[in-house]
Structures are given as structure tokens and as C-alpha cells.
Amino acid sequence: MPIENIRVKNFKSIRDSGDIPIGPVNIFVGANGVGKSNFISFLKMLNCLSRKRLGIYVADNGYEDSLLHFGRKNSRSIEGSIVFRTEGENRRAAYDLKLVPRQNASGLYFEKDEARFQASGEPELWQRADLGGRVRWRSGVAQKLRPSCFRCCNDQAPIFEKSGLF
């Protein structure tokens, strides 16, 4: 199932990404501090979710206050949505999550863990299924998310010379 778009809310520097179209290969270009690396971090978090390693990801990345948009005083949850297009059919599927920090302890828990399915010819009608924190789609798509982040500081980097971008 190819990914059609991803939306991220309240994750690190990303308040609301809006729907970001996703293709087979994606290149994110922008000024420093606009959220490119944090979007990649969100994909890494999804990969950790798929391997039942959310707690390790949270601990390795500074706990929930470092993951929530400007901390728990400013944001109450991390939300994400991934829309997939089913191959060979005019159908879509989606996965929605909402992670909320624990009140008196560290860590995040699922407040929303839901799949949506859309039949062909029904653009506004979505059927929903609560996954109960199990992220059932993880065995296929999420484990294939292998984001790479290339950084360069100027237009003299070898990637630009070979690509003819400059």
C-alpha cells in the first residue's frame, strides 16, 4: 500500500504540518528550523511504534516534553494521520494516532489508535476500527519506513554538482 499523505500535529517544532503528499522518493528542502528533521523523526517514531519500542524511542529522544510541541505546558498530545492508497483499486485506508503524556509518570499512551477504510466511489464515507493500541498495520508499512537525512551547508556539496540543481 503506497502512502498518499501524512499529517503531523504537535510533534517537536511541528504544530500542524497539514497534509504532506508522499511519493516513492521524497526530498524536503527548506530553511533551518522549519521542521524537516523533525518530520523525519516522526517517521522514525512510527517505525519504533511498529516494533513495539515507543517507550525506548521516548526515552532516547528526551522524554515527552522534548517530543510535544513546546512541551506538555503548550501541547496536550501528539497526533498523526497516514493515508494509504490500495494498489489496483480506487480505495483508501488511513491510520490515525493520538499519543498523550502520562499524568504522574513519564511516557506516552494511546488515546487514539484507529484505522479508517474508504470504499471506492464513497469519497466522504470512512469506516472506522479502533485498534486498541496495537497498530495492526505495523507489520507491513511502518517497518518499511527507512528515512534518510542528508545534510549539506552550501551549494558546493557533491550532491548538487551531480544533480545539476545549481
N, C-alpha and C positions, 0 to 999 in steps of 0.2 A: 504494500500500500504506500504509494508516494505521499509525502507530506505536501499539503496545499498551502497552509499558512500556520503561523504560530503567533500567539499573543501572550505577553508577559506583563504582569502588574505587580508593583510594589516589591521588586527584586533589586537589591543593591541600589544603583543610581537610576534604575528604570522605574518611573512612576506608572506609565502606561504606554506600552510600545505601539498600541494599535495592532491591526492585523498585518504581519510581515509575510509577504509572499515568499515561498520557499521553492527552489528548483533543485535539480540534481547536483549542481555546484553553485555555491553562494559566496559572494565576495562582499564584505562590509567595509566601506570606506567612509571616513569621517574624521572630524577634528578630535583631538584628545578630550576625554571626559564625556563623550556623548553616549556611551553605553555599549560599544562594540564588544569589548572584552567581557562585560557583564552579561550580555546576551549569550556569548559562548559559555560562560559559567552556568547559566540557566540550563543549557543543553547538557552540560556535564552533570548537573544536579538530576536531570531526568534520567540520564544513564545510571547514576547511582541509585535512584528510585527503582529502576528496573532490576537491579541486582540486590535489592533489599539492604542498601547501605546508606539510607538517608541520614541516620544518626552519625555515621562516620563522616559523611560529607559536611554536615552542620558543624561538627567539632573541628574538622580540618580547615574550615573556612571562617572561623571566628565566632561561631555560635549564632543564634538567631538575630541578635542585634546588628550583626555585621551583614546579614542577609536581607533583613527587612529594609525597605526604602527609608533611609534616615532613622533606623532603629524602631524599637517597639513603641516609643512615645509618639511617633509620627504615623506608623503603619500597623494595622492590626492583623494583616495576613499577606501571604504571597499567593498570587493566583496565576494560573496558566491555562492556555487552551491550545490544543493542536488539532487541526482539521486535516483529515486524510481523504484522498480520492481513491476509491476502489478501482482496481485495474479492470478494464474491459467492460465496465458498467457505468452508468450515469448515477452513481450513488456516492454518498459521502458518509464518513464516520468521524467522530471527534472524541477527544479525551479532555476532560476539564478537571482541574485540581485546585484546591484551596488549602494551604498549609497555615496553621495558626500556632503561635508560640504557646507553650505550656505556661500556666499562670504562676506557679510557685516552683518551677524547676526549669532546667534547660532542655532544649529540644523543640521540635515542631511535631504537630499531629495533623492528620487529615480531618478537615471539616467538610470537605467536598472531594469526592473521588468518583467520578461519573463518566460513563460513556454515553454518547449520543449517536443515533443512526438516522440517516435520511434516505428515504426511498426515492427512486427516480421519479421525476415528474412532480415531486412534492417539495418545492424549494423552501417553504416556510415551516414545514412539519417535521419535527425531530422527535424520535422516540428515545426515552432516557432509561438508563440502567445504572443503579447505584452499585459500585464495585466494592464498597466497604473497605477501602484501604488496601486493596490487593493489586491494583494496577495490572489488570489482566493482559493488556496489550503489550506489556513489557518484554515478553519473550521474543517478539519479532522486531518491532520498530525501534524501541528505545535502546536496545543493546547495540543497534547498528549506528547510533548517533556517535560519531567519532569526530568531534570538532577539532580543527587545527587552527592555530592562530599564528599568523606570520606578521612580524613587526618590522618596520623599517623607519628610518628617520628622515630620509630625503629621497629625492628623485634619482639619485645615483645608485640606488640599490640594484643588484643584478636582475631582480625580477622585472623591473621597469625597462632595463636595457633590452632584455629578450622579448618582452611583450610588445614593445613599441608604444607603450602608454604615454611616454614623454618624448 
